[in-house]
Each structure stands twice: as structure tokens, then as C-alpha cells.
Amino acid sequence: MGDEISLIVLANKQDIEDSKTPEEIGGLLNINGIQVLPASSINEENIREALLELLNKLEL
């Protein structure tokens, strides 16, 4: 492992009608090259996938 920092941003609350899209959140945070995943804890949407992706980035 090098000095890289692995980041994934979860756009939680996607089950709420007026929630910001992952693209909008990425733009508001002014982040480029960082993955923004839609998520909903209530619906269990992308929670497992985000953790697996982070583990893959860490190369464990």
C-alpha cells in the first residue's frame, strides 16, 4: 500500500423524493475522480456494495 487515500462518497437518503442525485452531490462537493454512489440505508441500497468497493480499493 502506498500513500494513496481511498474514498467513496455515499449519497445516502436516496429513498427521499427530493434528495440530491450523486452527480449533484459530486458537483456541490467539487470532487472529481471520486466515486459517488447512491445509497439508502432503509432500502439497503448500495451499502454492501460500497463496503466491498472500499475493501477492493484497499486491496485486502
PyMOL commands that set and color helices and strands:
alter all, ss='L'
color gray80, all
select helices_A, chain A and resi 22-29+47-58
alter helices_A, ss='H'
color red, helices_A
select strands_A, chain A and resi 8-11+35-38
alter strands_A, ss='S'
color yellow, strands_A
deselect
rebuild
show_as cartoon
